[in-house]
């Protein structure tokens, strides 16, 4: 059977069943996990989509991710929270943390929450957008497994450490910057490995610090942690000439906001006894800066001016961050979510392991 697309709701329901039956996730945990993964595929980010089921399965089977565990608040003020994840899956941990952060921000104007001892939380954009959908500014940061090399170093010490900021503008799509501080997310290297094994120069270096296009080797070094050397480059690359110090600085900033403020596990020590992943969320009401609707209109006007500015030769459009993903999602809701052959194969493989039926297009 030639399988290409599957409906959004069908895929979400199927993935929920995969996590409930195969990995014994509680119903609510399976629901939020499935939703975030399917949202990633719908928006065109296969690196954070349903193919990640293999990673979560291995975390559970290795005892690093405990599906029945529950996060708890260990420190609290009117505008801040510290959450202990207790090795629970990153999706329900993040949902609990964001729900409380949103509540406090609505009541008190702002709230910043840090989380320790969690697991992978999927695409950062999902969490920041929860705030924008309620008319507030949202931030989401996380550290990761150690994947990247500090500028002028050769040991893999920090994560891909993404940053996401979502700002509502009175209509959708919101302005939403969602980016790894490395040149690409590790998931994109893993996608390249699944789809043929090569990647562009500039994404990563090998164990000798030399540019490599071998995505399979870099993914293997990171996931299996065979060597402390070799890994991803930060935005700007391996020198200061093109701003490598800036990308490295952003990655280090995320590390301090997540593992530093939470007193959690830094990227270079994650995936020991548990996943050890740390997050940071912040939400802020727009009316802290005046009339919320007026502020949103002004932000929207700035973006409209940029969007309508003269295009470079051969270019038809200037995009604002968040637009491509929004348009892909709209198309996926109408036409179905496209999954590549490697992802269909992986879902079949884990369906067999979990004892559930294969997904049909």
C-alpha positions as CSV (number, residue, x, y, z in Angstrom):
1,X,0.0,0.0,0.0
2,X,1.3,3.4,-0.9
3,X,1.0,5.4,2.3
4,X,1.5,9.2,2.3
5,X,-1.0,11.2,4.4
6,X,-3.3,10.6,7.3
7,X,-6.0,12.8,8.9
8,X,-5.0,14.9,11.9
9,X,-7.6,13.5,14.3
10,X,-6.9,9.9,13.2
11,X,-3.2,10.3,13.7
12,X,-3.7,11.9,17.1
13,X,-6.0,9.2,18.3
14,X,-3.6,6.5,17.0
15,X,-0.6,8.0,18.8
16,X,-2.6,8.3,22.0
17,X,-3.4,4.6,21.7
18,X,0.3,3.8,21.0
19,X,1.4,5.5,24.3
20,X,-1.4,4.1,26.4
21,X,-1.2,0.5,25.3
22,X,2.5,0.3,24.4
23,X,4.1,2.4,27.1
24,X,1.4,2.4,29.8
25,X,1.1,6.2,29.8
26,X,-2.0,7.4,31.8
27,X,-4.8,8.6,29.6
28,X,-4.2,12.4,30.2
29,X,-0.4,11.9,29.6
30,X,-1.0,10.0,26.4
31,X,-3.4,12.7,25.2
32,X,-1.1,15.6,25.6
33,X,1.9,13.6,24.2
34,X,0.0,12.6,21.1
35,X,-1.3,16.2,20.6
36,X,2.1,17.8,20.7
37,X,3.8,15.2,18.4
38,X,1.0,15.5,15.8
39,X,1.1,19.3,16.0
40,X,4.8,19.1,15.0
41,X,4.1,16.9,12.0
42,X,1.2,19.1,11.0
43,X,3.4,22.2,11.0
44,X,6.1,20.5,8.9
45,X,8.5,19.7,11.8
46,X,9.1,16.0,11.4
47,X,12.1,16.3,13.7
48,X,9.7,16.7,16.6
49,X,6.8,14.6,15.4
50,X,5.4,11.1,15.8
51,X,8.7,9.3,14.7
52,X,10.0,10.3,18.2
53,X,8.0,7.4,19.6
54,X,11.2,5.3,19.4
55,X,13.0,7.8,21.7
56,X,10.3,7.8,24.3
57,X,10.0,4.0,24.2
58,X,13.7,3.7,24.9
59,X,13.5,6.2,27.8
60,X,10.7,4.2,29.4
61,X,12.4,0.8,28.8
62,X,15.6,2.1,30.3
63,X,13.9,3.5,33.4
64,X,14.7,7.1,32.7
65,X,11.1,8.1,31.9
66,X,8.4,6.9,34.4
67,X,5.0,7.2,32.8
68,X,3.0,7.0,36.1
69,X,5.2,9.6,37.9
70,X,3.6,12.9,38.8
71,X,5.4,16.3,38.9
72,X,5.2,18.5,42.0
73,X,5.7,22.2,42.9
74,X,8.6,22.5,45.3
75,X,8.8,26.3,45.5
76,X,6.3,29.0,44.8
77,X,5.8,32.8,45.0
78,X,2.9,34.9,43.4
79,X,5.0,35.2,40.2
80,X,7.3,32.2,40.1
81,X,7.3,28.4,40.4
82,X,9.9,25.6,40.7
83,X,8.6,22.2,39.5
84,X,10.2,18.9,40.3
85,X,9.4,16.6,37.4
86,X,10.1,13.3,39.2
87,X,11.1,11.6,35.8
88,X,7.6,11.9,34.5
89,X,7.2,12.3,30.7
90,X,8.0,15.9,29.6
91,X,4.6,16.5,28.1
92,X,2.4,16.2,31.2
93,X,5.1,17.9,33.2
94,X,5.1,20.8,30.9
95,X,1.3,20.9,30.7
96,X,1.1,21.1,34.5
97,X,3.8,23.7,34.6
98,X,2.3,25.9,31.9
99,X,-1.3,25.6,33.3
100,X,-0.1,27.0,36.6
101,X,2.1,29.6,34.9
102,X,-0.9,30.8,32.9
103,X,-3.1,31.0,36.0
104,X,-0.5,33.1,37.9
105,X,0.2,35.4,35.0
106,X,-3.5,36.1,34.5
107,X,-3.9,36.8,38.2
108,X,-0.6,38.7,38.8
109,X,0.6,40.0,35.4
110,X,3.5,37.6,34.9
111,X,5.0,34.3,36.1
112,X,8.2,32.5,35.4
113,X,8.5,28.8,36.0
114,X,11.5,26.5,36.0
115,X,11.3,22.7,35.9
116,X,13.9,20.1,36.7
117,X,14.1,16.3,36.4
118,X,11.7,16.2,33.4
119,X,12.0,14.5,30.0
120,X,11.8,15.8,26.4
121,X,8.8,18.2,25.9
122,X,8.6,18.1,22.2
123,X,8.5,21.4,20.2
124,X,8.9,24.5,22.3
125,X,6.5,26.4,20.1
126,X,3.5,24.4,21.4
127,X,4.0,25.6,25.0
128,X,4.7,29.3,24.2
129,X,1.7,29.4,21.9
130,X,-0.6,28.4,24.8
131,X,0.1,31.9,26.2
132,X,-0.4,33.7,22.9
133,X,-3.7,32.0,22.4
134,X,-4.8,33.6,25.6
135,X,-3.6,37.1,24.6
136,X,-0.3,36.9,26.5
137,X,3.3,36.7,25.6
138,X,4.8,33.3,26.1
139,X,8.4,32.0,26.4
140,X,9.6,28.4,26.4
141,X,13.2,27.2,26.8
142,X,14.7,23.8,27.5
143,X,18.1,22.2,27.8
144,X,18.6,18.8,26.1
145,X,21.0,15.9,26.0
146,X,24.5,17.1,25.4
147,X,24.8,17.7,21.7
148,X,26.8,20.8,21.0
149,X,30.3,22.1,21.3
150,X,31.2,25.4,23.0
151,X,33.0,27.9,20.8
152,X,36.7,27.0,20.5
153,X,36.1,23.7,22.4
154,X,35.9,20.2,21.2
155,X,34.0,18.4,24.0
156,X,30.2,18.1,23.6
157,X,28.9,19.9,26.7
158,X,25.7,21.8,26.0
159,X,22.4,21.1,24.3
160,X,20.7,22.4,21.2
161,X,18.9,24.5,23.8
162,X,16.0,26.0,21.9
163,X,14.3,29.4,22.4
164,X,10.7,30.1,21.6
165,X,8.8,33.5,22.1
166,X,5.2,33.9,21.0
167,X,3.6,37.3,20.9
168,X,-0.1,37.7,20.1
169,X,-1.0,40.4,17.4
170,X,-4.8,40.2,17.6
171,X,-5.1,37.6,14.8
172,X,-3.5,34.4,13.8
173,X,-0.8,33.5,13.1
174,X,0.9,34.9,16.2
175,X,4.5,36.1,15.9
176,X,6.4,33.0,17.0
177,X,10.1,32.6,16.9
178,X,10.9,29.0,17.6
179,X,14.6,28.1,17.1
180,X,17.4,25.9,18.3
181,X,20.4,27.8,19.3
182,X,22.5,25.3,17.3
183,X,22.4,25.6,13.5
184,X,19.7,23.0,13.5
185,X,17.8,20.9,16.0
186,X,19.3,17.4,16.6
187,X,16.0,16.0,15.4
188,X,16.7,17.5,11.9
189,X,20.0,15.5,11.8
190,X,18.1,12.4,12.8
191,X,15.5,13.1,10.1
192,X,18.4,13.4,7.6
193,X,19.9,10.1,8.9
194,X,16.5,8.4,8.4
195,X,16.1,9.8,4.9
196,X,19.4,8.9,3.4
197,X,22.2,9.7,5.8
198,X,23.6,13.0,4.5
199,X,23.3,16.6,5.8
200,X,24.7,20.0,4.8
201,X,28.1,21.1,5.8
202,X,28.0,23.4,8.8
203,X,25.5,21.5,10.9
204,X,28.1,19.5,12.9
205,X,31.7,18.3,13.2
206,X,33.1,14.8,13.7
207,X,35.2,13.7,16.7
208,X,38.3,15.4,15.2
209,X,36.4,18.7,14.9
210,X,36.2,18.5,11.1
211,X,33.1,19.4,9.2
212,X,31.0,16.3,8.3
213,X,28.0,15.6,6.2
214,X,27.5,12.1,7.8
215,X,24.2,12.5,9.6
216,X,24.1,8.9,10.7
217,X,27.4,9.2,12.4
218,X,26.6,12.4,14.2
219,X,23.1,11.1,15.3
220,X,24.8,7.9,16.6
221,X,27.5,9.9,18.5
222,X,24.8,11.9,20.3
223,X,22.3,9.3,21.1
224,X,24.7,6.5,22.0
225,X,27.2,8.9,23.6
226,X,30.1,6.8,22.4
227,X,32.5,9.7,22.7
228,X,32.5,13.1,24.4
229,X,33.9,14.6,21.2
230,X,32.2,15.7,18.0
231,X,28.7,17.2,17.7
232,X,26.7,20.1,16.6
233,X,27.7,23.7,16.0
234,X,26.0,26.8,17.3
235,X,24.5,29.5,15.1
236,X,27.4,31.2,13.4
237,X,29.6,28.2,13.3
238,X,33.0,27.3,14.7
239,X,34.6,30.8,14.6
240,X,33.7,34.4,15.6
241,X,33.9,35.5,12.0
242,X,30.2,34.7,11.3
243,X,29.0,35.1,14.9
244,X,29.7,31.7,16.4
245,X,30.1,33.4,19.8
246,X,26.6,34.7,19.5
247,X,25.0,31.3,18.9
248,X,27.1,29.8,21.7
249,X,26.1,32.7,24.0
250,X,22.4,32.0,23.3
251,X,22.8,28.3,24.0
252,X,24.6,29.0,27.3
253,X,21.9,31.5,28.3
254,X,19.2,28.8,27.8
255,X,21.3,26.4,29.9
256,X,21.4,28.9,32.8
257,X,17.7,29.7,32.6
258,X,16.8,26.1,32.7
259,X,19.2,23.9,34.6
260,X,20.8,26.8,36.4
261,X,17.7,28.5,37.9
262,X,16.0,25.2,38.6
263,X,19.1,23.7,40.3
264,X,18.6,20.8,37.9
265,X,20.8,18.7,35.7
266,X,23.0,20.5,33.1
267,X,23.0,19.2,29.6
268,X,26.4,17.6,30.0
269,X,25.0,15.3,32.8
270,X,21.5,14.5,31.4
271,X,20.4,11.0,30.6
272,X,22.1,9.5,33.6
273,X,19.7,7.8,36.0
274,X,16.8,9.7,34.5
275,X,16.4,12.1,31.6
276,X,17.2,15.0,33.8
277,X,15.8,17.6,31.3
278,X,15.1,21.1,32.6
279,X,12.7,23.7,31.2
280,X,11.8,27.4,31.7
281,X,8.5,29.0,30.9
282,X,7.4,32.6,31.3
283,X,4.1,34.2,30.6
284,X,3.3,38.0,30.6
285,X,0.1,39.9,30.2
286,X,0.1,42.5,27.4
287,X,-1.8,45.1,29.6
288,X,1.4,45.5,31.6
289,X,2.4,47.8,28.8
290,X,-0.8,49.8,28.4
291,X,-4.0,49.0,26.5
292,X,-3.5,45.4,25.4
293,X,-5.4,45.7,22.1
294,X,-3.5,48.9,21.2
295,X,-0.1,47.2,21.9
296,X,-1.1,44.3,19.7
297,X,-2.2,46.6,16.9
298,X,1.1,48.4,17.0
299,X,3.1,45.2,16.9
300,X,1.0,44.0,14.0
301,X,1.6,47.3,12.1
302,X,5.4,46.8,12.6
303,X,5.2,43.3,11.2
304,X,3.0,44.5,8.2
305,X,5.6,47.0,7.3
306,X,8.3,44.4,7.3
307,X,6.1,41.9,5.4
308,X,5.3,44.5,2.7
309,X,8.8,45.8,2.2
310,X,10.6,45.4,-1.2
311,X,11.7,41.8,-2.0
312,X,15.1,40.6,-3.1
313,X,15.5,39.7,-6.7
314,X,13.9,36.3,-7.3
315,X,12.0,36.3,-4.0
316,X,8.2,36.5,-3.8
317,X,7.6,36.9,-0.1
318,X,9.0,38.0,3.2
319,X,7.9,35.7,5.9
320,X,7.2,36.6,9.6
321,X,8.2,33.9,12.1
322,X,5.3,31.5,12.6
323,X,3.6,32.0,9.2
324,X,5.0,29.0,7.4
325,X,4.1,26.6,10.2
326,X,0.6,28.1,10.5
327,X,0.0,27.7,6.7
328,X,1.3,24.2,6.7
329,X,-1.0,23.3,9.6
330,X,-4.0,24.7,7.8
331,X,-3.2,22.7,4.7
332,X,-2.6,19.5,6.8
333,X,-6.0,19.9,8.5
334,X,-7.6,19.9,5.1
335,X,-5.5,17.4,3.2
336,X,-4.0,15.2,5.9
337,X,-0.5,15.1,7.5
338,X,2.2,13.9,5.2
339,X,4.5,11.3,6.8
340,X,7.7,10.1,5.0
341,X,8.2,6.4,4.3
342,X,10.8,6.0,7.1
343,X,8.2,7.3,9.6
344,X,5.5,4.9,8.4
345,X,8.0,2.1,8.8
346,X,8.9,3.2,12.3
347,X,5.3,3.4,13.4
348,X,4.7,-0.1,12.0
349,X,7.8,-1.4,13.9
350,X,6.6,0.0,17.2
351,X,3.0,-1.0,16.6
352,X,4.3,-4.6,16.4
353,X,6.3,-4.1,19.6
354,X,3.4,-2.6,21.4
355,X,0.8,-5.1,20.2
356,X,-1.4,-2.5,18.4
357,X,-2.8,-2.4,14.9
358,X,-0.9,-0.7,12.1
359,X,-1.9,2.8,11.1
360,X,-3.8,3.1,7.9
361,X,-3.7,6.2,5.7
